[in-house]
Amino acid sequence: MKFLDRLTLLLRADAHGVLEQLEEKSLLAKQHLREAELELSRKRARCETLACEASRMEEEAARLYRECDALDEDVALALAGGKEELARFSIRRLLPKRQAAAELHERSQQVSEERTRLQSRLEAQEAEFELLEQRVRALAAAERAGELTPEPSAAADEEVELELLRRQRTAAEVGR
């Protein structure tokens, strides 16, 4: 069984090594950069959508508040003329509009707060994106110049696998 374990481990390590050689680091980095740029674009579009939505809601709430003012005047006029039934009619129209306007205003505030939070995250991510973009350019330039060295973590993984194989062989020899 030890032989099969060793063979499996060796094949797995070799497969990882082949895959790493096939992957060009600069191409992968450029792909990640494109994905990050697309995500930033989505967030910018979402910010704009939220701004438009908040603005639309505020305009609608302002329109409803104007209608409420007009209905308030109608109620006052009806009461001044002794027409309580007409005042009730105006109040029935007034109350739902006042509630709708308040709800729209509140929702508009929530949307604005969400946009503010998203905008601050977006600004931080845009700064990170600029740093990432610089690193990718440096990586591509180093790769073109042939100065690129293998990643220490990839070499360290292979060294760990080899050391493990050596220790397993030693343990097997001692066990005989």
Rosetta constraint file for C-alpha pairs under 8 A:
AtomPair CA 1 CA 5 HARMONIC 6.33 0.50
AtomPair CA 2 CA 6 HARMONIC 6.09 0.50
AtomPair CA 3 CA 7 HARMONIC 6.07 0.50
AtomPair CA 4 CA 8 HARMONIC 6.02 0.50
AtomPair CA 5 CA 9 HARMONIC 6.11 0.50
AtomPair CA 6 CA 10 HARMONIC 6.05 0.50
AtomPair CA 6 CA 165 HARMONIC 6.84 0.50
AtomPair CA 7 CA 11 HARMONIC 6.10 0.50
AtomPair CA 8 CA 12 HARMONIC 6.08 0.50
AtomPair CA 9 CA 13 HARMONIC 6.15 0.50
AtomPair CA 9 CA 161 HARMONIC 7.80 0.50
AtomPair CA 10 CA 14 HARMONIC 6.10 0.50
AtomPair CA 11 CA 15 HARMONIC 6.03 0.50
AtomPair CA 12 CA 16 HARMONIC 6.24 0.50
AtomPair CA 13 CA 17 HARMONIC 6.23 0.50
AtomPair CA 13 CA 158 HARMONIC 6.98 0.50
AtomPair CA 13 CA 161 HARMONIC 7.19 0.50
AtomPair CA 14 CA 18 HARMONIC 6.22 0.50
AtomPair CA 15 CA 19 HARMONIC 6.20 0.50
AtomPair CA 16 CA 20 HARMONIC 6.16 0.50
AtomPair CA 17 CA 21 HARMONIC 6.29 0.50
AtomPair CA 18 CA 22 HARMONIC 6.27 0.50
AtomPair CA 19 CA 23 HARMONIC 6.30 0.50
AtomPair CA 20 CA 24 HARMONIC 7.86 0.50
AtomPair CA 23 CA 27 HARMONIC 7.74 0.50
AtomPair CA 23 CA 28 HARMONIC 7.28 0.50
AtomPair CA 24 CA 28 HARMONIC 6.35 0.50
AtomPair CA 25 CA 29 HARMONIC 6.08 0.50
AtomPair CA 26 CA 30 HARMONIC 6.02 0.50
AtomPair CA 26 CA 136 HARMONIC 6.95 0.50
AtomPair CA 26 CA 139 HARMONIC 6.22 0.50
AtomPair CA 26 CA 140 HARMONIC 5.24 0.50
AtomPair CA 26 CA 143 HARMONIC 7.20 0.50
AtomPair CA 27 CA 31 HARMONIC 6.17 0.50
AtomPair CA 28 CA 32 HARMONIC 6.24 0.50
AtomPair CA 29 CA 33 HARMONIC 6.12 0.50
AtomPair CA 29 CA 136 HARMONIC 6.02 0.50
AtomPair CA 30 CA 34 HARMONIC 6.21 0.50
AtomPair CA 30 CA 136 HARMONIC 6.62 0.50
AtomPair CA 31 CA 35 HARMONIC 6.27 0.50
AtomPair CA 32 CA 36 HARMONIC 6.14 0.50
AtomPair CA 33 CA 37 HARMONIC 6.14 0.50
AtomPair CA 33 CA 129 HARMONIC 7.85 0.50
AtomPair CA 33 CA 132 HARMONIC 7.28 0.50
AtomPair CA 33 CA 133 HARMONIC 6.73 0.50
AtomPair CA 33 CA 136 HARMONIC 7.71 0.50
AtomPair CA 34 CA 38 HARMONIC 6.18 0.50
AtomPair CA 35 CA 39 HARMONIC 6.24 0.50
AtomPair CA 36 CA 40 HARMONIC 6.23 0.50
AtomPair CA 36 CA 129 HARMONIC 7.20 0.50
AtomPair CA 37 CA 41 HARMONIC 6.20 0.50
AtomPair CA 37 CA 129 HARMONIC 7.60 0.50
AtomPair CA 38 CA 42 HARMONIC 6.24 0.50
AtomPair CA 39 CA 43 HARMONIC 6.28 0.50
AtomPair CA 40 CA 44 HARMONIC 6.15 0.50
AtomPair CA 40 CA 122 HARMONIC 7.03 0.50
AtomPair CA 40 CA 125 HARMONIC 7.61 0.50
AtomPair CA 40 CA 126 HARMONIC 7.20 0.50
AtomPair CA 41 CA 45 HARMONIC 6.17 0.50
AtomPair CA 42 CA 46 HARMONIC 6.14 0.50
AtomPair CA 43 CA 47 HARMONIC 6.16 0.50
AtomPair CA 43 CA 118 HARMONIC 7.56 0.50
AtomPair CA 43 CA 122 HARMONIC 6.83 0.50
AtomPair CA 44 CA 48 HARMONIC 6.32 0.50
AtomPair CA 44 CA 119 HARMONIC 7.99 0.50
AtomPair CA 44 CA 122 HARMONIC 7.43 0.50
AtomPair CA 45 CA 49 HARMONIC 6.12 0.50
AtomPair CA 46 CA 50 HARMONIC 6.10 0.50
AtomPair CA 47 CA 51 HARMONIC 6.17 0.50
AtomPair CA 47 CA 115 HARMONIC 5.63 0.50
AtomPair CA 47 CA 118 HARMONIC 6.82 0.50
AtomPair CA 47 CA 119 HARMONIC 6.61 0.50
AtomPair CA 48 CA 52 HARMONIC 6.21 0.50
AtomPair CA 49 CA 53 HARMONIC 6.06 0.50
AtomPair CA 50 CA 54 HARMONIC 6.04 0.50
AtomPair CA 50 CA 111 HARMONIC 6.26 0.50
AtomPair CA 50 CA 112 HARMONIC 7.04 0.50
AtomPair CA 50 CA 114 HARMONIC 7.88 0.50
AtomPair CA 50 CA 115 HARMONIC 5.90 0.50
AtomPair CA 51 CA 55 HARMONIC 6.13 0.50
AtomPair CA 51 CA 111 HARMONIC 7.81 0.50
AtomPair CA 51 CA 112 HARMONIC 6.84 0.50
AtomPair CA 51 CA 115 HARMONIC 6.87 0.50
AtomPair CA 52 CA 56 HARMONIC 6.05 0.50
AtomPair CA 53 CA 57 HARMONIC 6.14 0.50
AtomPair CA 53 CA 108 HARMONIC 7.63 0.50
AtomPair CA 53 CA 111 HARMONIC 7.55 0.50
AtomPair CA 54 CA 58 HARMONIC 6.16 0.50
AtomPair CA 54 CA 107 HARMONIC 7.99 0.50
AtomPair CA 54 CA 108 HARMONIC 4.75 0.50
AtomPair CA 54 CA 109 HARMONIC 7.32 0.50
AtomPair CA 54 CA 111 HARMONIC 5.87 0.50
AtomPair CA 54 CA 112 HARMONIC 6.05 0.50
AtomPair CA 55 CA 59 HARMONIC 6.21 0.50
AtomPair CA 55 CA 108 HARMONIC 7.55 0.50
AtomPair CA 56 CA 60 HARMONIC 6.19 0.50
AtomPair CA 57 CA 61 HARMONIC 6.03 0.50
AtomPair CA 57 CA 104 HARMONIC 5.89 0.50
AtomPair CA 57 CA 105 HARMONIC 6.83 0.50
AtomPair CA 57 CA 107 HARMONIC 7.74 0.50
AtomPair CA 57 CA 108 HARMONIC 5.65 0.50
AtomPair CA 58 CA 62 HARMONIC 6.04 0.50
AtomPair CA 58 CA 104 HARMONIC 7.08 0.50
AtomPair CA 58 CA 105 HARMONIC 6.03 0.50
AtomPair CA 58 CA 108 HARMONIC 6.25 0.50
AtomPair CA 59 CA 63 HARMONIC 6.22 0.50
AtomPair CA 60 CA 64 HARMONIC 6.23 0.50
AtomPair CA 60 CA 101 HARMONIC 7.57 0.50
AtomPair CA 60 CA 104 HARMONIC 7.52 0.50
AtomPair CA 61 CA 65 HARMONIC 6.10 0.50
AtomPair CA 61 CA 100 HARMONIC 7.69 0.50
AtomPair CA 61 CA 101 HARMONIC 4.57 0.50
AtomPair CA 61 CA 102 HARMONIC 7.20 0.50
AtomPair CA 61 CA 104 HARMONIC 5.69 0.50
AtomPair CA 61 CA 105 HARMONIC 5.86 0.50
AtomPair CA 62 CA 66 HARMONIC 6.24 0.50
AtomPair CA 62 CA 101 HARMONIC 7.43 0.50
AtomPair CA 63 CA 67 HARMONIC 6.35 0.50
AtomPair CA 64 CA 68 HARMONIC 6.15 0.50
AtomPair CA 64 CA 97 HARMONIC 6.14 0.50
AtomPair CA 64 CA 98 HARMONIC 7.07 0.50
AtomPair CA 64 CA 100 HARMONIC 7.66 0.50
AtomPair CA 64 CA 101 HARMONIC 5.52 0.50
AtomPair CA 65 CA 69 HARMONIC 6.23 0.50
AtomPair CA 65 CA 97 HARMONIC 7.71 0.50
AtomPair CA 65 CA 98 HARMONIC 6.74 0.50
AtomPair CA 65 CA 101 HARMONIC 6.28 0.50
AtomPair CA 66 CA 70 HARMONIC 6.37 0.50
AtomPair CA 67 CA 71 HARMONIC 6.18 0.50
AtomPair CA 67 CA 97 HARMONIC 7.71 0.50
AtomPair CA 68 CA 72 HARMONIC 5.99 0.50
AtomPair CA 68 CA 94 HARMONIC 5.71 0.50
AtomPair CA 68 CA 97 HARMONIC 6.57 0.50
AtomPair CA 68 CA 98 HARMONIC 6.21 0.50
AtomPair CA 69 CA 73 HARMONIC 6.32 0.50
AtomPair CA 70 CA 74 HARMONIC 6.32 0.50
AtomPair CA 71 CA 75 HARMONIC 6.16 0.50
AtomPair CA 71 CA 90 HARMONIC 5.96 0.50
AtomPair CA 71 CA 91 HARMONIC 7.36 0.50
AtomPair CA 71 CA 93 HARMONIC 7.61 0.50
AtomPair CA 71 CA 94 HARMONIC 5.92 0.50
AtomPair CA 72 CA 76 HARMONIC 6.22 0.50
AtomPair CA 72 CA 90 HARMONIC 7.77 0.50
AtomPair CA 72 CA 91 HARMONIC 7.83 0.50
AtomPair CA 72 CA 94 HARMONIC 7.34 0.50
AtomPair CA 73 CA 77 HARMONIC 6.01 0.50
AtomPair CA 74 CA 78 HARMONIC 5.98 0.50
AtomPair CA 74 CA 87 HARMONIC 7.14 0.50
AtomPair CA 74 CA 90 HARMONIC 6.58 0.50
AtomPair CA 75 CA 79 HARMONIC 6.09 0.50
AtomPair CA 75 CA 86 HARMONIC 7.53 0.50
AtomPair CA 75 CA 87 HARMONIC 4.63 0.50
AtomPair CA 75 CA 88 HARMONIC 7.66 0.50
AtomPair CA 75 CA 90 HARMONIC 5.84 0.50
AtomPair CA 75 CA 91 HARMONIC 6.72 0.50
AtomPair CA 76 CA 80 HARMONIC 6.04 0.50
AtomPair CA 76 CA 87 HARMONIC 7.52 0.50
AtomPair CA 77 CA 81 HARMONIC 6.19 0.50
AtomPair CA 78 CA 82 HARMONIC 6.18 0.50
AtomPair CA 78 CA 83 HARMONIC 5.00 0.50
AtomPair CA 78 CA 84 HARMONIC 6.56 0.50
AtomPair CA 78 CA 86 HARMONIC 5.96 0.50
AtomPair CA 78 CA 87 HARMONIC 5.16 0.50
AtomPair CA 79 CA 83 HARMONIC 5.68 0.50
AtomPair CA 79 CA 84 HARMONIC 5.95 0.50
AtomPair CA 79 CA 87 HARMONIC 6.16 0.50
AtomPair CA 83 CA 87 HARMONIC 6.33 0.50
AtomPair CA 84 CA 88 HARMONIC 6.13 0.50
AtomPair CA 85 CA 89 HARMONIC 6.27 0.50
AtomPair CA 86 CA 90 HARMONIC 6.33 0.50
AtomPair CA 87 CA 91 HARMONIC 6.12 0.50
AtomPair CA 88 CA 92 HARMONIC 6.09 0.50
AtomPair CA 89 CA 93 HARMONIC 6.56 0.50
AtomPair CA 90 CA 94 HARMONIC 5.97 0.50
AtomPair CA 91 CA 95 HARMONIC 6.05 0.50
AtomPair CA 92 CA 96 HARMONIC 7.31 0.50
AtomPair CA 93 CA 97 HARMONIC 6.75 0.50
AtomPair CA 94 CA 98 HARMONIC 6.08 0.50
AtomPair CA 95 CA 99 HARMONIC 6.21 0.50
AtomPair CA 96 CA 100 HARMONIC 6.01 0.50
AtomPair CA 97 CA 101 HARMONIC 6.01 0.50
AtomPair CA 98 CA 102 HARMONIC 6.23 0.50
AtomPair CA 99 CA 103 HARMONIC 6.17 0.50
AtomPair CA 100 CA 104 HARMONIC 6.06 0.50
AtomPair CA 101 CA 105 HARMONIC 6.09 0.50
AtomPair CA 102 CA 106 HARMONIC 6.14 0.50
AtomPair CA 103 CA 107 HARMONIC 6.06 0.50
AtomPair CA 104 CA 108 HARMONIC 5.96 0.50
AtomPair CA 105 CA 109 HARMONIC 6.31 0.50
AtomPair CA 106 CA 110 HARMONIC 6.40 0.50
AtomPair CA 107 CA 111 HARMONIC 6.18 0.50
AtomPair CA 108 CA 112 HARMONIC 6.13 0.50
AtomPair CA 109 CA 113 HARMONIC 6.18 0.50
AtomPair CA 110 CA 114 HARMONIC 6.17 0.50
AtomPair CA 111 CA 115 HARMONIC 6.12 0.50
AtomPair CA 112 CA 116 HARMONIC 6.16 0.50
AtomPair CA 113 CA 117 HARMONIC 6.27 0.50
AtomPair CA 114 CA 118 HARMONIC 6.12 0.50
AtomPair CA 115 CA 119 HARMONIC 5.86 0.50
AtomPair CA 116 CA 120 HARMONIC 6.25 0.50
AtomPair CA 117 CA 121 HARMONIC 6.37 0.50
AtomPair CA 118 CA 122 HARMONIC 5.96 0.50
AtomPair CA 119 CA 123 HARMONIC 6.14 0.50
AtomPair CA 120 CA 124 HARMONIC 6.41 0.50
AtomPair CA 121 CA 125 HARMONIC 6.12 0.50
AtomPair CA 122 CA 126 HARMONIC 5.96 0.50
AtomPair CA 123 CA 127 HARMONIC 6.38 0.50
AtomPair CA 124 CA 128 HARMONIC 6.38 0.50
AtomPair CA 125 CA 129 HARMONIC 5.93 0.50
AtomPair CA 126 CA 130 HARMONIC 6.26 0.50
AtomPair CA 127 CA 131 HARMONIC 6.58 0.50
AtomPair CA 128 CA 132 HARMONIC 6.15 0.50
AtomPair CA 129 CA 133 HARMONIC 5.95 0.50
AtomPair CA 130 CA 134 HARMONIC 6.29 0.50
AtomPair CA 131 CA 135 HARMONIC 6.28 0.50
AtomPair CA 132 CA 136 HARMONIC 6.14 0.50
AtomPair CA 133 CA 137 HARMONIC 6.22 0.50
AtomPair CA 134 CA 138 HARMONIC 6.19 0.50
AtomPair CA 135 CA 139 HARMONIC 6.04 0.50
AtomPair CA 136 CA 140 HARMONIC 6.08 0.50
AtomPair CA 137 CA 141 HARMONIC 6.09 0.50
AtomPair CA 138 CA 142 HARMONIC 6.04 0.50
AtomPair CA 139 CA 143 HARMONIC 6.06 0.50
AtomPair CA 139 CA 148 HARMONIC 7.64 0.50
AtomPair CA 140 CA 144 HARMONIC 6.12 0.50
AtomPair CA 141 CA 145 HARMONIC 6.12 0.50
AtomPair CA 142 CA 146 HARMONIC 6.08 0.50
AtomPair CA 142 CA 147 HARMONIC 5.15 0.50
AtomPair CA 142 CA 148 HARMONIC 5.51 0.50
AtomPair CA 143 CA 147 HARMONIC 6.03 0.50
AtomPair CA 143 CA 148 HARMONIC 5.15 0.50
AtomPair CA 150 CA 154 HARMONIC 7.17 0.50
AtomPair CA 150 CA 155 HARMONIC 7.17 0.50
AtomPair CA 151 CA 155 HARMONIC 6.62 0.50
AtomPair CA 152 CA 156 HARMONIC 5.91 0.50
AtomPair CA 153 CA 157 HARMONIC 6.10 0.50
AtomPair CA 154 CA 158 HARMONIC 6.54 0.50
AtomPair CA 155 CA 159 HARMONIC 6.17 0.50
AtomPair CA 156 CA 160 HARMONIC 6.12 0.50
AtomPair CA 157 CA 161 HARMONIC 6.31 0.50
AtomPair CA 158 CA 162 HARMONIC 6.21 0.50
AtomPair CA 159 CA 163 HARMONIC 6.07 0.50
AtomPair CA 160 CA 164 HARMONIC 6.07 0.50
AtomPair CA 161 CA 165 HARMONIC 6.26 0.50
AtomPair CA 162 CA 166 HARMONIC 6.21 0.50
AtomPair CA 163 CA 167 HARMONIC 6.20 0.50
AtomPair CA 164 CA 168 HARMONIC 6.10 0.50
AtomPair CA 165 CA 169 HARMONIC 6.13 0.50
AtomPair CA 166 CA 170 HARMONIC 6.17 0.50
AtomPair CA 167 CA 171 HARMONIC 6.00 0.50
AtomPair CA 168 CA 172 HARMONIC 6.07 0.50
AtomPair CA 169 CA 173 HARMONIC 6.17 0.50
AtomPair CA 170 CA 174 HARMONIC 6.16 0.50
AtomPair CA 171 CA 175 HARMONIC 6.08 0.50
AtomPair CA 172 CA 176 HARMONIC 6.50 0.50
